[in-house]
Each structure stands twice: as C-alpha cells, then as structure tokens.
C-alpha cells in the first residue's frame, strides 16, 4: 500500500526518503555548506566510512544529494543538497 502512496502522500514520501540513522545529520551538515567526503567524516566521527558511503549513495539515488565529481588530480568529489533535499 505504501508503494502506491509514494509521491502522493507527503508522510509516506518523507518516510521513504529519510530512511537511515544518519540521513538527517548528513542533511544538516550539507544544509550549512557543500562538503567533501572527508569533511563529512570529520563532522560525523561516529560514522564509519562504509556507512557514510552507503548513506550518501542512498541519498543520491533518492534525489536528496547531488554528487559533483571534478576531473582533476587528486580526484575531488563534493556533496550538496539537491532542491528536494533543501525542501526537507
């Protein structure tokens, strides 16, 4: 039933998009500024690298976060909130 309400009911949509223990804290930090992966790791010291990676991928798949990769050496990747992420 909930799958049928995704995108229609704001409560079901929010519940689906904001899953994960760390999602709200990551969104909080990204609401302040665009951050690189290591900056997020330092801001959330109790969060493991694997969990942060998994959460960021899930948030990107759900349209909450924008991942910007720059073609340079050393590689540079930044994370920011999408328009949807800013509305939450």
The 8 nearest C-alpha neighbors of each residue, nearest first, counted from 0:
[[1, 3, 2, 4, 5, 11, 8, 7],
 [2, 0, 4, 3, 5, 11, 12, 8],
 [3, 1, 5, 4, 0, 11, 6, 12],
 [2, 4, 1, 0, 5, 7, 6, 8],
 [5, 3, 1, 7, 8, 2, 6, 11],
 [6, 4, 12, 2, 7, 3, 11, 8],
 [5, 7, 12, 8, 4, 9, 11, 3],
 [6, 8, 4, 5, 9, 12, 11, 3],
 [7, 9, 4, 11, 10, 6, 12, 5],
 [10, 8, 12, 11, 13, 7, 6, 5],
 [11, 9, 13, 12, 8, 14, 15, 5],
 [10, 12, 14, 8, 13, 9, 5, 15],
 [11, 13, 5, 9, 15, 10, 14, 6],
 [14, 12, 16, 10, 15, 11, 17, 9],
 [15, 13, 11, 12, 17, 16, 10, 18],
 [14, 16, 12, 13, 17, 18, 11, 5],
 [17, 15, 13, 14, 18, 12, 61, 58],
 [18, 16, 14, 15, 13, 22, 19, 23],
 [19, 17, 16, 15, 14, 22, 20, 21],
 [18, 20, 22, 21, 17, 54, 23, 16],
 [19, 21, 22, 18, 23, 24, 17, 54],
 [22, 20, 24, 19, 23, 25, 54, 46],
 [23, 21, 25, 19, 24, 20, 17, 26],
 [22, 24, 26, 25, 21, 27, 17, 20],
 [25, 23, 27, 26, 21, 22, 28, 43],
 [24, 26, 22, 28, 27, 23, 21, 29],
 [27, 25, 23, 29, 24, 28, 30, 22],
 [26, 28, 24, 30, 25, 29, 23, 31],
 [29, 27, 25, 30, 31, 26, 24, 32],
 [28, 30, 26, 32, 31, 27, 33, 79],
 [31, 29, 27, 28, 32, 26, 80, 85],
 [32, 30, 29, 28, 27, 33, 26, 34],
 [33, 31, 29, 30, 34, 28, 79, 80],
 [32, 34, 79, 29, 78, 77, 35, 31],
 [35, 33, 78, 77, 38, 32, 39, 29],
 [34, 36, 77, 38, 37, 76, 78, 39],
 [35, 37, 39, 38, 40, 34, 77, 76],
 [38, 36, 40, 39, 35, 41, 34, 42],
 [39, 37, 41, 35, 40, 36, 34, 42],
 [40, 38, 42, 36, 37, 41, 43, 34],
 [39, 41, 37, 43, 38, 42, 44, 36],
 [42, 40, 38, 44, 43, 39, 37, 36],
 [41, 43, 39, 40, 44, 38, 28, 37],
 [42, 44, 40, 41, 46, 45, 39, 25],
 [43, 45, 41, 46, 40, 42, 47, 39],
 [46, 44, 43, 47, 40, 41, 42, 48],
 [45, 47, 44, 43, 51, 50, 48, 40],
 [48, 46, 50, 49, 51, 45, 44, 40],
 [47, 49, 51, 50, 52, 46, 40, 53],
 [50, 48, 52, 47, 51, 53, 46, 54],
 [49, 51, 53, 47, 52, 48, 54, 46],
 [52, 50, 54, 48, 53, 49, 55, 47],
 [51, 53, 49, 55, 50, 54, 48, 56],
 [52, 54, 50, 56, 51, 55, 49, 57],
 [55, 53, 57, 51, 56, 52, 58, 50],
 [54, 56, 58, 52, 57, 53, 59, 51],
 [57, 55, 59, 53, 58, 54, 60, 52],
 [56, 58, 60, 54, 59, 55, 61, 53],
 [59, 57, 55, 61, 63, 60, 56, 64],
 [58, 60, 64, 56, 62, 61, 57, 63],
 [61, 59, 57, 58, 62, 56, 63, 64],
 [62, 60, 58, 59, 63, 57, 16, 64],
 [61, 63, 59, 60, 64, 58, 83, 81],
 [64, 62, 84, 58, 81, 83, 61, 59],
 [65, 63, 80, 59, 81, 58, 79, 62],
 [64, 66, 79, 81, 78, 80, 59, 67],
 [65, 67, 78, 77, 64, 68, 79, 76],
 [66, 68, 77, 76, 65, 78, 69, 79],
 [69, 67, 76, 75, 66, 77, 70, 74],
 [70, 68, 75, 71, 76, 67, 74, 77],
 [71, 69, 68, 74, 72, 75, 73, 76],
 [72, 70, 74, 69, 73, 75, 68, 76],
 [73, 71, 74, 70, 75, 69, 76, 68],
 [72, 74, 71, 75, 70, 69, 76, 68],
 [75, 73, 72, 71, 69, 70, 76, 68],
 [74, 76, 69, 68, 73, 77, 71, 70],
 [77, 75, 68, 67, 35, 69, 74, 66],
 [78, 76, 35, 67, 34, 66, 33, 68],
 [79, 77, 66, 34, 65, 33, 35, 67],
 [80, 78, 33, 65, 29, 64, 81, 34],
 [79, 81, 64, 84, 85, 65, 63, 29],
 [82, 80, 84, 64, 83, 63, 65, 85],
 [81, 83, 85, 84, 86, 80, 63, 62],
 [84, 82, 86, 81, 85, 63, 87, 62],
 [85, 83, 63, 81, 80, 87, 86, 82],
 [84, 86, 82, 83, 87, 80, 81, 30],
 [87, 85, 83, 84, 82, 81, 63, 80],
 [86, 84, 85, 83, 13, 63, 26, 82]]
